[in-house]
Amino acid sequence: MINVLIIEDEAKSARELANMIGHIDRDIQILATLDSIEQALNWFAENEQPDLIFSDIQLADGLCFDIYNQIDIKSPVIFCTAFDEYLINAFDTNAVSYLLKPITRNQVERALDKFYSLKSAFETLQERQKLTGLLQQIKHQYKTALLVYQKEKIIPVQVKDIAFFYLDKTIVNITTLNGQRYYLSGKLEELNKVLDPTVFFRANRQFLINRAAVANAERFFARKLVIKLTVKTPEDIVVSKAKAAEFLHWLEGA
């Protein structure tokens, strides 16, 4: 259901426009017909903004632009007027179309088609923006630094600088891209949950590796892969046949 507000000071024109809109699209509901700036300001103060506004420009108590100057109108507007001199002013607002009187059904249909097209494109953009925002929020939840302890010192290690994590029994060894080494107590499973999966890949039980550190991958027997990093590793990094395709998909950033 599309909620439409009509701002028109000529009662006959308002009725004709409302009937025309109703015949074109039965899913449109006319919320109200207002005939002055004062009435419009009072209406907006008490109601939510409509999905669309059909607005005459010259009203009984002034130009409709006084409404839009006083209230932050988010609704798109289809202007209906007998004068073309206000065209520039109209498109300083949320104008979708500018219809010159006498208004025909064909004009209104074209204006509504334009509104629906813009509405669809805007909603698609909004959904994309929401999704992007959500993904960014999720991404921001991942660790950007880890605290490691060296005797009395607490050292923040930037996650982006870590080449790989290696599990040696119960100790996690950290090696950075420039070859520095640190140690953490804990499990790779816990680290895997707090690190960005687009950056780090759980190659096997021992290794969690950074894409930035991958030099190449070689085919191994039984369709496994051996991963070579830009820094030396305690042992070969072998990716199983079951995870080989997933690794390659991750490596290309897909």
N, C-alpha and C positions, 0 to 999 in steps of 0.2 A: 504494500500500500504506500503510495506517494502522497505526502501531505503538502498541499498547495495553499498559499495565501495570496489573495487578490487585493491589490491596493488600487482603487479606481473610484473617482468621485462622481462619475456619471452612472447612475443606477442602471439605465438601460444597457450601456456598454458592459457593465459588470455582469449583468444577467446573461447577456449574449455570450460573453467570454466563458463564464462558468458552464453554460449549456454545451458550448463547443468543446471544451475540455472534457466534459463528462462523456460526450459521444465518441471522442477520439480514444479515450482510455478509461475504462470503468474501474481501474485500480487506483485512480486518482481521487483523493478526498479533498474537498474544498473546506479548509478549516474556518475561514472567515473572509468577509469582504469589508475592507476598510476604506473610508472616503476622505481621510485627512491625515496630515502629519501628526497632529495631536492624538488622534485615535490610534494611529500606528505605534506611536511611542508608548502609549498606555498598554497596547496589546503585547508588544515585545517585552514590556516590564513584567508581565504576568504569565507569559507563555514561552514554551521552548520554541526555538527557531524552526521554521518549516523546512521541508526538503527542497522546495522551490517557491519563488515569488514571481507573480505576474504583477508588474507595477506600471501604472501610468506615471508620467513625469510631472505634468502640471496638475496640482491638486488644488482644492478650494482654498487652502491656507498657505500655499507656497509650492516650491519644487520638492519633489520626493527626495532629492539629494540631501536635504536637511535631516532626513531620517538616518541615512547612512553615515552622515557626518557625526551624529550624536550617539549612534549605537554601532558596535562592532558586529555587523551582519556577516555571518559565514555562509548563509544560504545563497545559491546561485539565483540570478535575477533575469527574467525576460521582460524587457521594457516594451511598453505599448504606448505609442504617442502619435499625435497628428503632426508633430514637428521633428525635423531631422537635425535641428541646430544643437541638440543636446547629445549628439552621438559620442563625441569625445568624452564628455562628462560621464556618460553611461559606462564607458569601458574603463573608467577609473575605478569602478566598483566591480562586483562579481558578475558582470553581465555575460549571459550566455547568448542572447540574441536581442535584436532591436527591431521591433515590428512597427511599421507605419500604419496608422489608421486610414481608412477603414480596414479592420483586420479580417482576414479570411481564414477559413478552416485549413487551407493548404499552408498558410503561413504558420499557424499554430502547430500543425503536424510536423513541419520541418524544424521548428524551434524545439519541440519536445524530443524529436529524434536526436537533435544535437545535444540536448540535455542528457538523454540516456547514454549516448556515446561517451560524453565527458564523465558522467557519473561512473560508468563501467571502468573507464581508464583510471579514474581517480581511486576507485575502490581497489583495483588491482595494484596500483602503486602503494596504497595504504597497507595492503596485505603484505606486499614485499617489504615495506619499511618495518612492519611489525615483526616479520620473520627475521629480517636483518638485525633488528634490535634485540630480539630474543636470542639469536645466535651469538651476538656480541655479549649479552649478559651471561650466557652460559660460558662463553670463552673467558670472560673476565673472572670466572670462578676458579679457573685453573691457577696453580701456583706459578708465580713469576720468579720466585727465589726460594732457596732452601737454606736452612741454618745448619751448619756443621760445626762440630766442636773439636778444637785442638788444644788440649790441656785446659788452660784457663780462658782461652779465646773462643768467642762465638763469631763465626765467619758467615756472612751471607753470600751464597753462591748463586749467581744468576742462572736460571734454568736454561735460557737460550745459549749459554756458553758451555753447557754440558754435552759432551760427545756421546757418552753412554753410562749406564748403570750396570754393574756386574755383581751378581749375588754369589758370594763366597761363604757357603754354609749359612751363618746367621748375620753376616756383615755385608752391607751393600757398599761396594767400591764405586766412587764417582771419579770419572776422568773427564777433564774439560777438553775443549777443542785445542787448547794450547799445551795440553799434556799435564796439567796440574792434577793431583790426586787428593781425594778426601774420602772420609768414611762416615757411614750412617748405620745406625742400628735400625732394624725393621725389615719389611718385606717388599719385594717388587710389586706385589699385588696392591699394596697401599699407595705406592708411588704412581702406579699405573692409573689409579682413580683420580689423582689430583694433577696430572700432567695432560696437556693438550694432545689428544690423539692424532691431530693432524701434524704434529711435530715429532712425537715420540711413538715408537712402535715396539710392542713386546715381541721380540724375535723368537725367544724360547724361554725356558725356565730361568736361565742365567742372565739374559741380556734384555735391556730396554734401551733402544738406540734412537739418536737424534738424526732426522733426515739430513741435516746440514753436515753431518759427519760421514755420510755414506759416500765412499769412493766408487764402488761398483758392486755388482752381484755376479757370481759365476754359477753355472749349472753344475750340479753335483749328482751323484748316482741316486737312483730311485726318485728322480724328479725333484730333489731337494735343491736348495740354494745355499751357497756360502757367501756371506756378506763381508766385504772388505771395507774398513773404515779408514779415515785419513789419519787416525792415531792408532798406536799399537794396542792390541787387545790381549788379555790373558790366555785366550784360546780362540779357536775358530768360531765364528758365529754362524750356526747352521739353522736355516729355516726349513721346517718340515714341508713335505709335499702338500699337506692339508692347508698350510698357511702361505704357500708360495705365491698363489694368485692374489691373495689379500695384500701381501707385502708389496708386490709390483704395482697394484692399484694404489696403495698408499704412497709409494715412492714417486709416482708421477703426479701426485697432488690431487687425485680424483676423489 
